[in-house]
Amino acid sequence: MGGCCQTAPVSATQLNVTRLGDRGPIIAFCHGLFGRGKNWTQIAKAFADDHRVLLIDMPNHGRSGWTEGFAYADSADDVAALFGADDPVTLIGHSMGGKIAMAIALRHPELVSRLVVVDVSPVAYESGREFLGYIDTMRAWISAPRSGVTRADEALRGAVPNTTVRSFLLQNLRREGDGWRWMLNLDLLSKHMSELAGWPADELRGSYPGPVLWIGGANSAYVADDYATAMEALFPRVRRVTIKGAGHWVHSEQPAVFVEVLKRFVS
């Protein structure tokens, strides 16, 4: 795998943040596994006129620093260091970012005015094997004497037949000199896939007292009735919304509906 690696623990100053808007309350977006803060740009623009919007690259993703290990509590503390209790945020997280956002709300409730969890639950999933296949393919391509996004797309097609997912992964390619590298800490993500798919129930106890919006895609299995008990125990003021015609990437598949639901909650 190409590219240099930051092995020191991430601090708030090592997290890359894209900012939109210059007035109003803060809305912060946390992306999912293999994502970047800029994945939220289309949704964020709908709030930039009257909010200060933060699009955060999670640790080991995008232009943020890399860490030596992974735990949701540690990632939550890293991201939470960006916020202040005197100006609490509306925190929105999808998938892995949703778990980080939930962990922030549980560990630092004074920093979060309200929480939006997108297509993920505070449970351990059995998934991960598919994602490991993505990682193996990405690592194999970057080490080969090839270049260009088109060639990478061809290389990923066998392991990632879904065009939307493949395009999403290819957003992580970055030109470096005469070659290309992935803006992901692929080694760490592969090593800690079980933790990424899991949920540290022993570490994240108590409950968050603020309002919570729990958004799921109707065609996704990541938010299900069986998970409601776990969600309600940690977030007693939760309200669940299911968006039709959407799978796991709810905000990408149904952006207009997603923005409308989000605006009603935020206002």
Secondary structure, 3 states (H helix, E strand, C coil): CCCCCCCCCCCHHHCCEEEECCCCCEEEEECCCCCCHHHHHHHHHCCCCCCEEEEECCCCCCCCCCCCCCCHHHHHHHHHCCCCCCCCEEEEEECHHHHHHHHHHHHCHHHEEEEEEECCCCCCCCCCHHHHHHHHHHHHHHCCCCCCHHHHHHHHCCCCCCHHHHHHHHCCEEEECCEEEECCCHHHHHHCHHHHHCCCCCCCCCCCCCCEEEEEECCCCCCCHHHHHHHHHHCCCEEEEEECCCCCCHHHHCHHHHHHHHHHHHC
